[in-house]
Amino acid sequence: MRQALDEVWLTGSTTIRWDEFYLWTGVQRIAKKPWRDVHAIWEELCIEQGYEAALPLTVLNKEFAVVLRREPFDEERVSALEELI
Protein backbone atom coordinates (compact mmCIF):
# COMPACT_ATOMS: atom_id res chain seq x y z
CA MET A 1 0.00 0.00 0.00
CA ARG A 2 2.86 2.37 0.77
CA GLN A 3 4.20 1.91 -2.76
CA ALA A 4 0.79 2.79 -4.23
CA LEU A 5 0.60 5.93 -2.10
CA ASP A 6 4.16 6.84 -3.10
CA GLU A 7 2.88 6.72 -6.68
CA VAL A 8 0.02 9.05 -5.76
CA TRP A 9 2.56 11.45 -4.28
CA LEU A 10 4.80 11.34 -7.35
CA THR A 11 2.24 11.23 -10.17
CA GLY A 12 -1.04 12.42 -8.68
CA SER A 13 -2.97 9.16 -8.84
CA THR A 14 -2.84 5.40 -8.76
CA THR A 15 -5.21 2.56 -9.56
CA ILE A 16 -5.40 -0.48 -7.29
CA ARG A 17 -7.38 -3.54 -8.38
CA TRP A 18 -9.83 -4.68 -5.72
CA ASP A 19 -8.14 -8.07 -5.33
CA GLU A 20 -4.86 -6.26 -4.56
CA PHE A 21 -6.62 -3.88 -2.16
CA TYR A 22 -8.11 -6.81 -0.22
CA LEU A 23 -4.76 -8.59 -0.15
CA TRP A 24 -2.78 -5.53 0.93
CA THR A 25 -5.23 -4.55 3.66
CA GLY A 26 -5.77 -8.11 4.89
CA VAL A 27 -9.55 -7.84 5.05
CA GLN A 28 -12.39 -9.87 3.59
CA ARG A 29 -14.89 -7.02 3.61
CA ILE A 30 -14.31 -3.34 2.96
CA ALA A 31 -15.44 -1.29 5.95
CA LYS A 32 -13.80 1.64 7.75
CA LYS A 33 -10.60 -0.10 8.90
CA PRO A 34 -8.87 -0.40 5.52
CA TRP A 35 -9.66 3.24 4.75
CA ARG A 36 -8.26 4.27 8.13
CA ASP A 37 -5.11 2.33 7.29
CA VAL A 38 -4.83 4.09 3.91
CA HIS A 39 -5.33 7.45 5.62
CA ALA A 40 -2.65 6.68 8.23
CA ILE A 41 -0.10 5.73 5.57
CA TRP A 42 -1.00 8.79 3.46
CA GLU A 43 -0.74 11.08 6.49
CA GLU A 44 2.66 9.61 7.39
CA LEU A 45 3.86 10.22 3.83
CA CYS A 46 2.59 13.81 3.81
CA ILE A 47 4.26 14.55 7.16
CA GLU A 48 7.53 13.05 5.88
CA GLN A 49 7.28 15.51 2.97
CA GLY A 50 6.95 18.48 5.33
CA TYR A 51 3.18 18.91 5.67
CA GLU A 52 1.50 19.13 9.07
CA ALA A 53 -1.28 16.69 8.19
CA ALA A 54 -2.60 14.53 5.38
CA LEU A 55 -3.39 16.36 2.16
CA PRO A 56 -6.84 15.72 0.66
CA LEU A 57 -7.10 12.40 -1.15
CA THR A 58 -10.00 11.51 -3.44
CA VAL A 59 -11.22 7.92 -3.68
CA LEU A 60 -12.92 6.87 -6.91
CA ASN A 61 -14.64 3.49 -6.57
CA LYS A 62 -14.84 1.56 -9.82
CA GLU A 63 -16.29 -1.90 -10.39
CA PHE A 64 -12.83 -3.42 -10.86
CA ALA A 65 -10.57 -1.10 -8.88
CA VAL A 66 -10.17 1.88 -6.62
CA VAL A 67 -8.46 5.04 -7.89
CA LEU A 68 -6.71 7.31 -5.40
CA ARG A 69 -6.05 10.92 -6.46
CA ARG A 70 -4.50 13.99 -4.92
CA GLU A 71 -4.84 17.60 -5.98
CA PRO A 72 -2.05 18.95 -8.23
CA PHE A 73 0.85 20.61 -6.43
CA ASP A 74 1.50 24.28 -7.17
CA GLU A 75 4.63 23.48 -9.17
CA GLU A 76 2.82 20.97 -11.41
CA ARG A 77 1.55 22.24 -14.73
CA VAL A 78 -1.96 21.08 -15.56
CA SER A 79 -3.24 21.41 -19.13
CA ALA A 80 -6.29 20.21 -21.00
CA LEU A 81 -5.38 18.00 -23.95
CA GLU A 82 -7.07 20.48 -26.27
CA GLU A 83 -4.59 23.14 -25.12
CA LEU A 84 -1.67 20.99 -26.24
CA ILE A 85 -2.79 20.24 -29.80
C-alpha positions in Angstrom: 0.0 0.0 0.0 2.9 2.4 0.8 4.2 1.9 -2.8 0.8 2.8 -4.2 0.6 5.9 -2.1 4.2 6.8 -3.1 2.9 6.7 -6.7 0.0 9.1 -5.8 2.6 11.5 -4.3 4.8 11.3 -7.3 2.2 11.2 -10.2 -1.0 12.4 -8.7 -3.0 9.2 -8.8 -2.8 5.4 -8.8 -5.2 2.6 -9.6 -5.4 -0.5 -7.3 -7.4 -3.5 -8.4 -9.8 -4.7 -5.7 -8.1 -8.1 -5.3 -4.9 -6.3 -4.6 -6.6 -3.9 -2.2 -8.1 -6.8 -0.2 -4.8 -8.6 -0.2 -2.8 -5.5 0.9 -5.2 -4.6 3.7 -5.8 -8.1 4.9 -9.6 -7.8 5.1 -12.4 -9.9 3.6 -14.9 -7.0 3.6 -14.3 -3.3 3.0 -15.4 -1.3 6.0 -13.8 1.6 7.7 -10.6 -0.1 8.9 -8.9 -0.4 5.5 -9.7 3.2 4.8 -8.3 4.3 8.1 -5.1 2.3 7.3 -4.8 4.1 3.9 -5.3 7.4 5.6 -2.7 6.7 8.2 -0.1 5.7 5.6 -1.0 8.8 3.5 -0.7 11.1 6.5 2.7 9.6 7.4 3.9 10.2 3.8 2.6 13.8 3.8 4.3 14.5 7.2 7.5 13.1 5.9 7.3 15.5 3.0 6.9 18.5 5.3 3.2 18.9 5.7 1.5 19.1 9.1 -1.3 16.7 8.2 -2.6 14.5 5.4 -3.4 16.4 2.2 -6.8 15.7 0.7 -7.1 12.4 -1.1 -10.0 11.5 -3.4 -11.2 7.9 -3.7 -12.9 6.9 -6.9 -14.6 3.5 -6.6 -14.8 1.6 -9.8 -16.3 -1.9 -10.4 -12.8 -3.4 -10.9 -10.6 -1.1 -8.9 -10.2 1.9 -6.6 -8.5 5.0 -7.9 -6.7 7.3 -5.4 -6.0 10.9 -6.5 -4.5 14.0 -4.9 -4.8 17.6 -6.0 -2.1 18.9 -8.2 0.8 20.6 -6.4 1.5 24.3 -7.2 4.6 23.5 -9.2 2.8 21.0 -11.4 1.5 22.2 -14.7 -2.0 21.1 -15.6 -3.2 21.4 -19.1 -6.3 20.2 -21.0 -5.4 18.0 -23.9 -7.1 20.5 -26.3 -4.6 23.1 -25.1 -1.7 21.0 -26.2 -2.8 20.2 -29.8 
